Structures are given as structure tokens and as C-alpha cells.
Amino acid sequence: MNLTTKDEILSRFLNANNEPISGQQLADEFGISRTAIWKHLQTLQDEGYTFETIKKKGYLLTTTPDRVDPARITSYLETARLGHTIRYFEEITSTQTFAHELVRNGAIDGTVVVAESQSAGKGRMARPWESTKGKGIWMTIIIRPNVLPHQAPQFTLIAAVAVVNAIKSLHKSINPEIKWPNDILIDGKKCTGILTEMIAEMDGVQALLIGIGINVNQQKEDFPEELQNIATSLSIEANEKLNRAKLIATTLKYLEKYIDLYLQVGFEPIKTLWEEFSGTIGKRIKATTLREVVEGMAIGITSDGVLEVKVDDGEIKRIYSADIEIEKPI
């Protein structure tokens, strides 16, 4: 794990099973002075963690704020690669933009960029993404799979399946559905967007940047007025506050699982899962592409992840990229 000393100290407390740890023990473990340990604890307290001093026993962690810092994520992590290097920010322009810089500087497979807020979050087609501070998950995962450029769009669908599984495994009362190609909805309202960008050369993919934005703990008033009827959060739907760090770790677990499955046996099992979770298949849709507007019944996706739409004259059209509007029954 690539943690700072401060995060490693926090990790010790998170894994201490509510038992105090002596300052001398920490100093011995980390090879630094007790004064340095105290300074790290002061920094953690400035970030919202609180410690109680237990006489002759040491420090006891008593309050953990809702943060997505590396130590919190790592305490739940169950992956072999993803999330073992985490770059964390209180605020950033965009995790996706910073991930591009990291790739140019040789970032390893599985590196995660995560922030409490973004000032210029990126959505699909260069649209802005609202990133409320401390309420959602705003992250980009850098992966370096041995695939060809035409396979890159399938990773958006893989990520969608991973996010749905993570949500459902932690919060069984929530029923998310995937809207092709990159949104996750709950009762027709958007809670998650996924943006996959590719850095490639002629002979293959150097890296894929999978950006995932999840509305987690927002309440209705946290959304701009124009979004309140079309956006939602997991907290609104579950009627409780959720653990963002645990959801990140669980998403990474499923993402790694399905990436490995895809690389081993291909897209077919992912396709089956995607269609099972789809809120698009079997619905009448309007697909607005750069060239035309296609209206008809969404009947499935191809083995490449392309959406198939049966239009009114019976012809089946393939949609590679579009804005999708699911038409409501009259």
C-alpha cells in the first residue's frame, strides 16, 4: 500500500478494534519520535478525527468523520491491484484530468485518484458534473489492460456492472438500473455517471481512465434546482447516510473481478450481467446521435457493447454513441 506515515498511523487506529494504542508503541513501530506521533494525531484531529487519552494505555480513536482518505478506503480494500496506490485530494479540478497527468508520468495499473470535491468535474461529451463536497464519490481508476482500442467502450459497461453490484451488495433496499451507455438510475433518476477515456497508440491501449461519479449522501437541497427532479442520491433512496469509503472499496473489488473475467473469457458474461441490470432493454427510447434521431425499442446490446434498437418499420439499428432518452409509457 502506498500510504503516508499519517495515513499508516490512522490505519493502525482503524484496525485496532476500538482498543487504545500507546504513543510509544506507535513511535517504535514507525521509527519516529513520540512528538512526531503527536503532531500526526493533531493533523488527524484537524481533519475531524477525535482521540481520547486513556491513562497508562494510550490513545483511543473515538470519532471517524465521513471522508474518503486512503486509510479509510484501504481499511475495507479486498483487491489484488486496484486501489493499492491512492492519490487523495480535498479538492481538485477533476480527478480525470489529474489521472491523465499521472499516466504521462508512468502511473501503475490500479492507481486511484479520489477527491472530496471537484471544481470542474467532467461528464460525458465534455459536460460539467456537479461534485458536492464530502457528499459523493468522485474518482478515476487508471487501468492498463492488454486490449485494443476498439475494446475500450466495453470498459464503461464493465464499470457499470461493478457499481451496480457494489451498491446492491451493501444496500439491498436500493434497486439501481443501468441506462446505456454510462448512467445508473434509481426510479428513473440519475445517481451515477461513468466516463471512460483512452490513451492509446496505433498498436494498443496505454491506459484507460475510468471516471466514476456517484451521488451518495446528498439530500434534495444539495442539488441545483434544475436537477432536483432528475437526480437522486443513494442516501435519499436508502433513507440513511452511507459509508462512502466502504462503497469505493467494494466498487474496486467488483471492478477488478469483472475486468479479470473479461480479460480471461471475453465480454459475454459481462453482457449477460449488464442486460440483467439494464433499465434500457425492453423500453422504447429516443437516441440522438451526431447524424440522426432514432426512435424505437431497445432490444439488447451486441458482443461489442453496441446498443441495438428496433425501429417502427422493423429494421434493427445499431447505436454506437448517443444521448438516450427513455420514453415514458403513455
N, C-alpha and C positions, 0 to 999 in steps of 0.2 A: 504494500500500500504506500502511496506517495502522500504522506501526511506531514504537516509541520509539527514541531515539538508541542505547540499549544494544542493542536488537534489530537495528537497522540495522548496528551495528558487528559483531555476531555474524553477520549475513547476509553481510557482506563476507568474513569468515573462512570461512564455509561454502561460499562460491563462489570461493575463492582457489586451488582445485586443489592443495591441500597445499603452497602456497608461503607464505613468511613475508611479513608486511606491516609496514612501519616505523610506529612511533608517530607520527612527524612527518607521514607521508603521511596517516594517519587523522585527525590533528588538522587538517590542511589541508582534507581532504575535508569534514569535519563542522563546520568553523569553530569549534572549541573548543580548549582548551589540551591539551598532552600530559599534564598532571596529570589533567585530566578523563578523557582516554582511559584512563589507568592505573586510575582509580577504576572505570570501567565494566568493565575487564578483571578487576579484583578482584571485583566483583559477580558476573560470569560464573563466576569460579573458585569462588565460594561456592555457585553453583548446580550445580557439578560439571564445568564445562568446564575443561580444563587447557591452558596455553600454555607453550611453550618459547621462551626468548630466544635468538635466533641473532645472534651478534656481527656488527655492521655491516649486518644485514639486517632485524631487527625481531622481531616475534612470530609464532610458528607455532602454530596450533591443533592439539593432539596428541590430545585426548580429547573426545568429544562424548557426554554422558550421554543416556539414553533419556528424553527429555522431549518434550512436545507444545507448546512455546512458539511464539509467532508466527513467529520467524525460521526455526525448523526446518520448520514447515509451509509457509511461503512459499517456501523453497528448492526444494520439489517441486511448487509450485502451477502448474496449467495451465488456469486458468479465466478467464473474462472478468469475472465478478461475484462468485461465491461465494468467500468466504474473503479478500476484499481488505480487510475490516475484521475483526479478530480480537480478542476480549476473552478474556484468558487468566488463569486463577486456579490457584494451588497447591491451594487447597481452596475449595469453595463449598457452600452448602446444596444447590442444584440449578441446573444450567445452564438448565433450563426456566423456573424461577421468575424467574431474573435476566433471561432473554430477554423475559419479559412486561414487566418494568420498562423495558427498552431500547425496546421497541415504543412504550410510552406516551411515551417521550422522543424519538421520531422516528427510531429506528434505520433505516439504509438496507437495501434489498434485498441479501441475500447476507451479512449480518453473521453471524459465527460466535462462539458462546460455548463455550469449551472449558476443562476443568479436569483437573488430575491426580487429584483425588478429589472425591467429593460426600458430604456428611454426611446428606443427605436426598434421595437420587436418587428420581425419580418414574417409576413404571411405569404401565402401563395400569390403569384403574379405581382410581387412587389407591394402587396397591400400591407398597411400597418397592422400590428397585432397588439391589442390592449393588454398590458402586463402589470396588473395591480401589485404593489409592493407587499411581499410577505403573504400573499393570498393564494398564489398559484404555483405551478411548476413550469419553469422556463428553462429549457435545457437543450443542448445539442450533443449528440453522441457521434464521435468520429469512429468510423469502421473502415477497415482496409481489406475487403474481401477480394478473392481472386475471381473476378467476374468481368464480363464485357459490358461496354457502355449501354447496350440496349436492355440489359437486365436491371439497370438502376431503378426504373419506376416500380419494379416489384417490391423494392425495399420499403416503399411507403405503405404498401398493403401488409407487408410483414409487420411493420411497426404498429399499424392499426390493430392487428390481431393481438399483438403483445399488450398494448394499452388496455384493450377490452378485457383480456384475461386478467390483467393485474387489478383492474377496478372490480371485476366480478369476484375475484378470489378474496379481496379484502372487505368488500361491501356488497353482500349478497342482495340487499334490498334495491340496489341500483341496476337498471337494465339498459346499458348503453348499446347503441347500434351504429354500424359504420355506414357513412354516406360516401359513396365513391366520389373522388379517389382518396380524399385525405382528411375528412372530418369525422368526428364521433359525436353523435347526437343522443340526447335523452328526451323522450317525448317530443321529438321534433326540434328541440333547442340545442344549439351547439355548445359543447363543453370542451372539445379538444380539436386542435388543428395540428397537422403534421406536414413538414416541409423537408423534402429530401433534395439535396443538391449534390452534384457530382463534380469531382476534379479528376479529369481523365486525359490520357494521351491516346494516340491512334491505336496502340496495341493493348489498351486495357485501362481499368479504373485505378487511379492512385488512391482515392479515398471517397467515401460517401459521408455526407454530413446529414444526419437525421435530426432535424429540429422538431421538438415536441413541446407544445404549449397546452397545459391542462388547467382549466378553471377549477380550483379545489375548494378554497374556503371563502370565496366571495359571497356576499349577500346581494340581494337585488339592487340595493342602492349603490353598490360598488361599480356597477356597470353604467356607462353613459346611457342617457335616456333612450337614445335611438337603438340601443342594443337590448334593452330590458325585456322585450317580447320575443327575442330570437336567440338569446344567450342564457345559459344557466351554469351552475357550478355543481360539483359533486356534493358539497355541503348542503346546498339548497335541496337537492333531491334526496339526500340521506337524512336530512334534518338533524345533523350533528357536525361537529368540527372533525376534520380528518387529519391524519398524520402524513404530512407531505413527504418527509424523508423516507418513510416506510413505503409509500407509493412509488417513489423514484426507484428504490432498491428492487421492488417487486417488478416494476416495468422493465428494468435492466435484466432481471432474471429471465423473464419471458422473451425479451428481445434476443438475448443470447441463445436461448433454447431454439427459437424459430429460425434465427439466422443459421445456426448449425444444421438444423433439419433441412433447410433449403439448400445449403451447400452440399449436403450429403445425398439427398434424394430428389431435389428439384422442387418446383413450385406447387405440384399437385396437392399435397396435404395442406399447404397454406391456403390454397384456393378453396378447398373444402371448408376449412375453418372460417375463412373470410365470408364465404356465402352464407354460412350458418349465422354469422353475426350481422349480416347486411340488413340495413334498413332501406336499401335501394332496390334490390332484386324483387321482382313481382309488383313494383309500383310504376305508375305512369309518371314519366319525367319529361322535363324540357331541358335539353342540353344545348348550351350556347357555346359554339366553337368559334375560332377566328374566322371561319368561312361561312358557317351556316347555323341555323337553329334546327335542331332535331327533336321532334316530339314523338313519344311512343312508350311502349312497355319495356322496362329494363328486364332482360331475361337471364343475365349472367355475365360472368367475365371469362375471357379466354385464358389459355395457359400462359399468356404473357401479361395478364392483368388488365387487358383492354376491355372496356365495357361494351356489351352487346345490347342494342336497342332494336326492338321490333316495331317498325313504324306502321301507320294505319293501312298501307297497301300490302303489308305482309313482308316487305323487304327487311332484312336484318342489317343494320348499320353498326359499324364499329367506331367507338368514340375513344380517341387516344388522349385528348386533353380538352376539358370543357368546364364551364360553370354549370352545375347541376341544380335544378330546382325540382323538388319532388311535389307533384301536383296533388292537392288535397281532393279527396272524393267529394263530389257534389252532393 
